[in-house]
Amino acid sequence: MYRLAICKTYGYSIVRRLILAIKRWFSTNYVMIHKQIDLRLYDGDDEE
């Protein structure tokens, strides 16, 4: 029981850290990718 609790908290911390890292990576790359997509799709046309 005790070991299971440790495993759970440890696993959750690892998963949380992984999700945070993925979110950070996506937030940095999303801007670049989004800009490239915008340039390709709209070709300088600024309409939202």
PDB file of N, CA, C and O in Angstrom:
ATOM      1  N   MET A   1       0.840  -1.196   0.000  1.00  0.00           N
ATOM      2  CA  MET A   1       0.000   0.000   0.000  1.00  0.00           C
ATOM      3  C   MET A   1       0.875   1.247   0.000  1.00  0.00           C
ATOM      4  O   MET A   1       0.668   2.177  -0.779  1.00  0.00           O
ATOM      5  N   TYR A   2       1.862   1.239   0.897  1.00  0.00           N
ATOM      6  CA  TYR A   2       2.755   2.397   1.010  1.00  0.00           C
ATOM      7  C   TYR A   2       3.572   2.562  -0.262  1.00  0.00           C
ATOM      8  O   TYR A   2       3.749   3.670  -0.769  1.00  0.00           O
ATOM      9  N   ARG A   3       4.060   1.444  -0.761  1.00  0.00           N
ATOM     10  CA  ARG A   3       4.884   1.464  -1.973  1.00  0.00           C
ATOM     11  C   ARG A   3       4.051   1.947  -3.165  1.00  0.00           C
ATOM     12  O   ARG A   3       4.541   2.681  -4.024  1.00  0.00           O
ATOM     13  N   LEU A   4       2.791   1.524  -3.199  1.00  0.00           N
ATOM     14  CA  LEU A   4       1.889   1.908  -4.280  1.00  0.00           C
ATOM     15  C   LEU A   4       1.677   3.422  -4.279  1.00  0.00           C
ATOM     16  O   LEU A   4       1.648   4.057  -5.333  1.00  0.00           O
ATOM     17  N   ALA A   5       1.529   3.991  -3.079  1.00  0.00           N
ATOM     18  CA  ALA A   5       1.328   5.436  -2.963  1.00  0.00           C
ATOM     19  C   ALA A   5       2.551   6.182  -3.482  1.00  0.00           C
ATOM     20  O   ALA A   5       2.420   7.170  -4.205  1.00  0.00           O
ATOM     21  N   ILE A   6       3.737   5.711  -3.113  1.00  0.00           N
ATOM     22  CA  ILE A   6       4.979   6.326  -3.585  1.00  0.00           C
ATOM     23  C   ILE A   6       5.052   6.239  -5.104  1.00  0.00           C
ATOM     24  O   ILE A   6       5.402   7.205  -5.782  1.00  0.00           O
ATOM     25  N   CYS A   7       4.715   5.062  -5.622  1.00  0.00           N
ATOM     26  CA  CYS A   7       4.741   4.849  -7.065  1.00  0.00           C
ATOM     27  C   CYS A   7       3.782   5.815  -7.758  1.00  0.00           C
ATOM     28  O   CYS A   7       4.111   6.399  -8.791  1.00  0.00           O
ATOM     29  N   LYS A   8       2.595   5.974  -7.179  1.00  0.00           N
ATOM     30  CA  LYS A   8       1.589   6.850  -7.769  1.00  0.00           C
ATOM     31  C   LYS A   8       2.075   8.292  -7.803  1.00  0.00           C
ATOM     32  O   LYS A   8       2.024   8.939  -8.850  1.00  0.00           O
ATOM     33  N   THR A   9       2.549   8.804  -6.662  1.00  0.00           N
ATOM     34  CA  THR A   9       2.975  10.205  -6.610  1.00  0.00           C
ATOM     35  C   THR A   9       4.170  10.427  -7.521  1.00  0.00           C
ATOM     36  O   THR A   9       4.251  11.445  -8.208  1.00  0.00           O
ATOM     37  N   TYR A  10       5.103   9.473  -7.527  1.00  0.00           N
ATOM     38  CA  TYR A  10       6.286   9.580  -8.382  1.00  0.00           C
ATOM     39  C   TYR A  10       5.879   9.572  -9.850  1.00  0.00           C
ATOM     40  O   TYR A  10       6.374  10.368 -10.648  1.00  0.00           O
ATOM     41  N   GLY A  11       4.975   8.669 -10.195  1.00  0.00           N
ATOM     42  CA  GLY A  11       4.490   8.579 -11.572  1.00  0.00           C
ATOM     43  C   GLY A  11       3.767   9.848 -11.991  1.00  0.00           C
ATOM     44  O   GLY A  11       3.953  10.348 -13.101  1.00  0.00           O
ATOM     45  N   TYR A  12       2.936  10.366 -11.084  1.00  0.00           N
ATOM     46  CA  TYR A  12       2.204  11.588 -11.403  1.00  0.00           C
ATOM     47  C   TYR A  12       3.152  12.752 -11.612  1.00  0.00           C
ATOM     48  O   TYR A  12       2.948  13.561 -12.517  1.00  0.00           O
ATOM     49  N   SER A  13       4.190  12.849 -10.787  1.00  0.00           N
ATOM     50  CA  SER A  13       5.146  13.951 -10.932  1.00  0.00           C
ATOM     51  C   SER A  13       5.882  13.848 -12.264  1.00  0.00           C
ATOM     52  O   SER A  13       6.121  14.856 -12.928  1.00  0.00           O
ATOM     53  N   ILE A  14       6.240  12.622 -12.649  1.00  0.00           N
ATOM     54  CA  ILE A  14       6.926  12.413 -13.933  1.00  0.00           C
ATOM     55  C   ILE A  14       5.996  12.790 -15.084  1.00  0.00           C
ATOM     56  O   ILE A  14       6.400  13.483 -16.018  1.00  0.00           O
ATOM     57  N   VAL A  15       4.745  12.327 -15.007  1.00  0.00           N
ATOM     58  CA  VAL A  15       3.775  12.625 -16.067  1.00  0.00           C
ATOM     59  C   VAL A  15       3.533  14.121 -16.157  1.00  0.00           C
ATOM     60  O   VAL A  15       3.462  14.687 -17.247  1.00  0.00           O
ATOM     61  N   ARG A  16       3.405  14.764 -14.980  1.00  0.00           N
ATOM     62  CA  ARG A  16       3.156  16.200 -14.957  1.00  0.00           C
ATOM     63  C   ARG A  16       4.326  16.949 -15.574  1.00  0.00           C
ATOM     64  O   ARG A  16       4.137  17.891 -16.343  1.00  0.00           O
ATOM     65  N   ARG A  17       5.541  16.522 -15.232  1.00  0.00           N
ATOM     66  CA  ARG A  17       6.744  17.163 -15.771  1.00  0.00           C
ATOM     67  C   ARG A  17       6.813  16.974 -17.285  1.00  0.00           C
ATOM     68  O   ARG A  17       7.189  17.884 -18.024  1.00  0.00           O
ATOM     69  N   LEU A  18       6.439  15.764 -17.734  1.00  0.00           N
ATOM     70  CA  LEU A  18       6.451  15.455 -19.163  1.00  0.00           C
ATOM     71  C   LEU A  18       5.439  16.323 -19.906  1.00  0.00           C
ATOM     72  O   LEU A  18       5.738  16.872 -20.966  1.00  0.00           O
ATOM     73  N   ILE A  19       4.232  16.442 -19.334  1.00  0.00           N
ATOM     74  CA  ILE A  19       3.188  17.265 -19.955  1.00  0.00           C
ATOM     75  C   ILE A  19       3.634  18.721 -20.015  1.00  0.00           C
ATOM     76  O   ILE A  19       3.421  19.395 -21.023  1.00  0.00           O
ATOM     77  N   LEU A  20       4.252  19.209 -18.940  1.00  0.00           N
ATOM     78  CA  LEU A  20       4.734  20.590 -18.925  1.00  0.00           C
ATOM     79  C   LEU A  20       5.791  20.799 -19.996  1.00  0.00           C
ATOM     80  O   LEU A  20       5.785  21.814 -20.693  1.00  0.00           O
ATOM     81  N   ALA A  21       6.702  19.834 -20.128  1.00  0.00           N
ATOM     82  CA  ALA A  21       7.754  19.944 -21.145  1.00  0.00           C
ATOM     83  C   ALA A  21       7.151  19.952 -22.543  1.00  0.00           C
ATOM     84  O   ALA A  21       7.556  20.742 -23.396  1.00  0.00           O
ATOM     85  N   ILE A  22       6.178  19.069 -22.775  1.00  0.00           N
ATOM     86  CA  ILE A  22       5.521  19.000 -24.085  1.00  0.00           C
ATOM     87  C   ILE A  22       4.775  20.295 -24.369  1.00  0.00           C
ATOM     88  O   ILE A  22       4.824  20.814 -25.484  1.00  0.00           O
ATOM     89  N   LYS A  23       4.076  20.824 -23.346  1.00  0.00           N
ATOM     90  CA  LYS A  23       3.343  22.076 -23.525  1.00  0.00           C
ATOM     91  C   LYS A  23       4.292  23.209 -23.857  1.00  0.00           C
ATOM     92  O   LYS A  23       4.014  24.025 -24.736  1.00  0.00           O
ATOM     93  N   ARG A  24       5.435  23.259 -23.140  1.00  0.00           N
ATOM     94  CA  ARG A  24       6.413  24.320 -23.379  1.00  0.00           C
ATOM     95  C   ARG A  24       6.959  24.207 -24.802  1.00  0.00           C
ATOM     96  O   ARG A  24       7.098  25.210 -25.502  1.00  0.00           O
ATOM     97  N   TRP A  25       7.268  22.966 -25.228  1.00  0.00           N
ATOM     98  CA  TRP A  25       7.797  22.748 -26.575  1.00  0.00           C
ATOM     99  C   TRP A  25       6.779  23.165 -27.619  1.00  0.00           C
ATOM    100  O   TRP A  25       7.122  23.806 -28.613  1.00  0.00           O
ATOM    101  N   PHE A  26       5.510  22.793 -27.388  1.00  0.00           N
ATOM    102  CA  PHE A  26       4.464  23.135 -28.343  1.00  0.00           C
ATOM    103  C   PHE A  26       4.237  24.635 -28.390  1.00  0.00           C
ATOM    104  O   PHE A  26       4.049  25.194 -29.471  1.00  0.00           O
ATOM    105  N   SER A  27       4.250  25.304 -27.227  1.00  0.00           N
ATOM    106  CA  SER A  27       3.998  26.744 -27.210  1.00  0.00           C
ATOM    107  C   SER A  27       5.101  27.495 -27.940  1.00  0.00           C
ATOM    108  O   SER A  27       4.836  28.516 -28.574  1.00  0.00           O
ATOM    109  N   THR A  28       6.344  27.001 -27.861  1.00  0.00           N
ATOM    110  CA  THR A  28       7.432  27.669 -28.571  1.00  0.00           C
ATOM    111  C   THR A  28       7.377  27.350 -30.058  1.00  0.00           C
ATOM    112  O   THR A  28       7.586  28.233 -30.891  1.00  0.00           O
ATOM    113  N   ASN A  29       7.099  26.099 -30.396  1.00  0.00           N
ATOM    114  CA  ASN A  29       7.075  25.700 -31.804  1.00  0.00           C
ATOM    115  C   ASN A  29       5.771  26.068 -32.491  1.00  0.00           C
ATOM    116  O   ASN A  29       5.737  26.248 -33.708  1.00  0.00           O
ATOM    117  N   TYR A  30       4.682  26.182 -31.706  1.00  0.00           N
ATOM    118  CA  TYR A  30       3.376  26.484 -32.285  1.00  0.00           C
ATOM    119  C   TYR A  30       3.402  27.848 -32.965  1.00  0.00           C
ATOM    120  O   TYR A  30       2.822  28.022 -34.037  1.00  0.00           O
ATOM    121  N   VAL A  31       4.072  28.816 -32.343  1.00  0.00           N
ATOM    122  CA  VAL A  31       4.147  30.159 -32.917  1.00  0.00           C
ATOM    123  C   VAL A  31       4.855  30.107 -34.256  1.00  0.00           C
ATOM    124  O   VAL A  31       4.392  30.701 -35.230  1.00  0.00           O
ATOM    125  N   MET A  32       5.985  29.394 -34.314  1.00  0.00           N
ATOM    126  CA  MET A  32       6.752  29.283 -35.557  1.00  0.00           C
ATOM    127  C   MET A  32       5.917  28.575 -36.629  1.00  0.00           C
ATOM    128  O   MET A  32       5.804  29.057 -37.756  1.00  0.00           O
ATOM    129  N   ILE A  33       5.335  27.429 -36.266  1.00  0.00           N
ATOM    130  CA  ILE A  33       4.540  26.646 -37.213  1.00  0.00           C
ATOM    131  C   ILE A  33       3.339  27.458 -37.675  1.00  0.00           C
ATOM    132  O   ILE A  33       3.012  27.473 -38.862  1.00  0.00           O
ATOM    133  N   HIS A  34       2.681  28.135 -36.733  1.00  0.00           N
ATOM    134  CA  HIS A  34       1.498  28.920 -37.059  1.00  0.00           C
ATOM    135  C   HIS A  34       1.852  30.057 -38.012  1.00  0.00           C
ATOM    136  O   HIS A  34       1.107  30.349 -38.947  1.00  0.00           O
ATOM    137  N   LYS A  35       2.993  30.693 -37.768  1.00  0.00           N
ATOM    138  CA  LYS A  35       3.434  31.778 -38.654  1.00  0.00           C
ATOM    139  C   LYS A  35       3.686  31.247 -40.061  1.00  0.00           C
ATOM    140  O   LYS A  35       3.289  31.874 -41.044  1.00  0.00           O
ATOM    141  N   GLN A  36       4.339  30.105 -40.159  1.00  0.00           N
ATOM    142  CA  GLN A  36       4.615  29.508 -41.468  1.00  0.00           C
ATOM    143  C   GLN A  36       3.310  29.155 -42.177  1.00  0.00           C
ATOM    144  O   GLN A  36       3.163  29.399 -43.375  1.00  0.00           O
ATOM    145  N   ILE A  37       2.366  28.580 -41.434  1.00  0.00           N
ATOM    146  CA  ILE A  37       1.071  28.211 -42.015  1.00  0.00           C
ATOM    147  C   ILE A  37       0.343  29.468 -42.469  1.00  0.00           C
ATOM    148  O   ILE A  37      -0.237  29.494 -43.554  1.00  0.00           O
ATOM    149  N   ASP A  38       0.371  30.517 -41.633  1.00  0.00           N
ATOM    150  CA  ASP A  38      -0.278  31.777 -41.995  1.00  0.00           C
ATOM    151  C   ASP A  38       0.318  32.333 -43.273  1.00  0.00           C
ATOM    152  O   ASP A  38      -0.406  32.769 -44.169  1.00  0.00           O
ATOM    153  N   LEU A  39       1.645  32.317 -43.356  1.00  0.00           N
ATOM    154  CA  LEU A  39       2.312  32.852 -44.539  1.00  0.00           C
ATOM    155  C   LEU A  39       1.925  32.050 -45.775  1.00  0.00           C
ATOM    156  O   LEU A  39       1.710  32.614 -46.848  1.00  0.00           O
ATOM    157  N   ARG A  40       1.839  30.738 -45.619  1.00  0.00           N
ATOM    158  CA  ARG A  40       1.501  29.885 -46.749  1.00  0.00           C
ATOM    159  C   ARG A  40       0.042  30.063 -47.177  1.00  0.00           C
ATOM    160  O   ARG A  40      -0.260  30.155 -48.367  1.00  0.00           O
ATOM    161  N   LEU A  41      -0.853  30.111 -46.191  1.00  0.00           N
ATOM    162  CA  LEU A  41      -2.282  30.137 -46.518  1.00  0.00           C
ATOM    163  C   LEU A  41      -2.718  31.504 -47.029  1.00  0.00           C
ATOM    164  O   LEU A  41      -3.355  31.619 -48.076  1.00  0.00           O
ATOM    165  N   TYR A  42      -2.361  32.542 -46.267  1.00  0.00           N
ATOM    166  CA  TYR A  42      -2.922  33.861 -46.552  1.00  0.00           C
ATOM    167  C   TYR A  42      -1.996  34.731 -47.387  1.00  0.00           C
ATOM    168  O   TYR A  42      -2.435  35.709 -47.993  1.00  0.00           O
ATOM    169  N   ASP A  43      -0.712  34.378 -47.419  1.00  0.00           N
ATOM    170  CA  ASP A  43       0.254  35.115 -48.226  1.00  0.00           C
ATOM    171  C   ASP A  43       0.217  36.608 -47.928  1.00  0.00           C
ATOM    172  O   ASP A  43       0.101  37.435 -48.832  1.00  0.00           O
ATOM    173  N   GLY A  44       0.320  36.941 -46.617  1.00  0.00           N
ATOM    174  CA  GLY A  44       0.388  38.346 -46.231  1.00  0.00           C
ATOM    175  C   GLY A  44      -0.967  39.001 -46.058  1.00  0.00           C
ATOM    176  O   GLY A  44      -1.043  40.189 -45.746  1.00  0.00           O
ATOM    177  N   ASP A  45      -2.038  38.248 -46.255  1.00  0.00           N
ATOM    178  CA  ASP A  45      -3.377  38.802 -46.077  1.00  0.00           C
ATOM    179  C   ASP A  45      -3.740  38.732 -44.601  1.00  0.00           C
ATOM    180  O   ASP A  45      -3.833  37.640 -44.041  1.00  0.00           O
ATOM    181  N   ASP A  46      -3.944  39.875 -43.968  1.00  0.00           N
ATOM    182  CA  ASP A  46      -4.215  39.921 -42.538  1.00  0.00           C
ATOM    183  C   ASP A  46      -5.714  39.979 -42.302  1.00  0.00           C
ATOM    184  O   ASP A  46      -6.297  41.061 -42.231  1.00  0.00           O
ATOM    185  N   GLU A  47      -6.333  38.822 -42.181  1.00  0.00           N
ATOM    186  CA  GLU A  47      -7.765  38.766 -41.905  1.00  0.00           C
ATOM    187  C   GLU A  47      -8.022  37.729 -40.837  1.00  0.00           C
ATOM    188  O   GLU A  47      -7.539  36.600 -40.919  1.00  0.00           O
ATOM    189  N   GLU A  48      -8.805  38.132 -39.809  1.00  0.00           N
ATOM    190  CA  GLU A  48      -9.091  37.184 -38.735  1.00  0.00           C
ATOM    191  C   GLU A  48     -10.575  36.989 -38.575  1.00  0.00           C
ATOM    192  O   GLU A  48     -11.008  36.222 -37.715  1.00  0.00           O
TER     193      GLU A  48
END
